[in-house]
Amino acid sequence: MYQPFWGLVRAPFDQCLEPDFFYRSQTHQEALVRLRYMIENRMGAGLLAGSAGTGKSSLISMLAAELPEDLDPLIHVIYPRMSPQELLAWLAAELGDDSASQHSPAGSVPAILTVDRSIRAIQRRLTELTEEGRRAAIVMDDAHLIDNPQVLQTLQLLLNFQQRPEIDFSLILAGEPELLPQVQRMGQLNDRLAVRCVLRPLTDSETTEYVQHRLAAAGSRMPVFDQSAMESLFELTGGVPRKINRLCDLALLVGCADQLQTVRAEEIEAVARELNSVAAA
């Protein structure tokens, strides 16, 4: 809506996960390098923690874009509150196993595989992928929401497959900071983590660079936010990318409506008050 006014070819602050919008802050680059190292060197499992809105999903998307072609399939678990049986059956299906549909009557909803059959199917498919020169990667998103300890135990047991030379896959647990003590209580699972990465909010200078980077990725060729706006952004968001995106998006809309040449602190503060009033209602 406001893109033509600001000389943009696409919205710079929506929640898209395209790699060219990814900003390599110090904390994000460190996590990216460590997770890549874990996967490329076949080290098993890693953990990515960060508060809501700090960029875990965008980092995982960037990681997927940068990984070797033999890393396939990349399985993204976005609903962590499955039972162990449901999780194993789902992983088997995502790996390409069709046992459930083969053993269900035609036209019926496929039954959930038993734990034993799911484990056998997962083992078989991981072996086949490795023989084909491919490696699976499993990303467990929002893993802090796992409310059944048996799910973490199940993941721990799956990692035992990595001890076999004919099987090669990686596991990443991603979630908010409370995931760290959850995993620490699972002694064997905690011991299998090769890397642990914790994302921090952006600094004040990184906040400015982040905004400029996303504007440039969206086609901007002119200053849009003045220095006072950048200072207000950092003060009001604490450097959390999701909050920065929300304020910047609304501020660009207001600036377009008011025909402004640049967005200033007063626009940032006005949209922040508006968002706070809506949240309090």
C-alpha positions, 0 to 999 in steps of 0.5 A: 500500500505504501511501497510506491510512496517510499520508492519500495518494490515490496513491503520491508517489514512483513514477517517474510522469511526470504534470505535477502531480508536476513540481517547478520547481527553478531548474535545471529551470525554466531548462531548461524555459523555454529549450527552450520558447523554442527550439521556439516560436521555431522555432530548430531544435535544442536539447540537454538534459544531466544525470546519471542521475536528475536529471529529464530525462524528467520535464522532457521530459514537462512540456515536451510538456504545455506546448507549443502544440497545433500541436506534433504529433506529438511523436516520442520516440526511446527506443532510440538505438542504431539504425543510420542506416537503421533510425533514418530508417525508424523516423522515417518510420513515426512521422511517418505514412509507410506506404511499408514496408508498401505495398511488402511482401507481405501478411502479411509483416514490413515491410522496412526502407526504404532510406536514400534512400526514408526521407529522401524519406518524411520530407521529404514528411511534414514538408512535409505537416504544415507545410501542415496547420499542425502541427509535429513535434518529435523527442526523442532520449532517452539520446543519449549512448548513440549509438555510431555517429557516422553517427547524429549525422551523420544527425540533422545532415543532417535539420536541413538540412530546416529551411532550407526554408520549407515544413518546420518541426520541432524536434529535442531531444537528451537524455542524460547529460553525456558527450553534450556533448563528443560533439556538440561533435566534430560541428562542424556539428551543434554549430553548429545547437544553439540552446540547451544546458541542463545539469540540476544536482541539487537544493539542500538547500532544493529537496530539502525543497520537492521532497519536500513538493511531491510529497506535496501532489500525492499528496494529503498534508495533514499533515507526513510527513517531519521536518526531520532526515529532510529533512537526511538525504535531501539528505546521502544523495542529493546532491539527485538526484531519482531517489535521493530518490524511492527513499529516500522511498518505502521510508521511507514503507513502513517508517513505515507498518509501524512505525505512525510519526507522521512519518518521521525521519532514522533511517528514512531512514538505515536504508533507505539502508543496506538499499539499499546492502547489496542493491547490494553483494550 
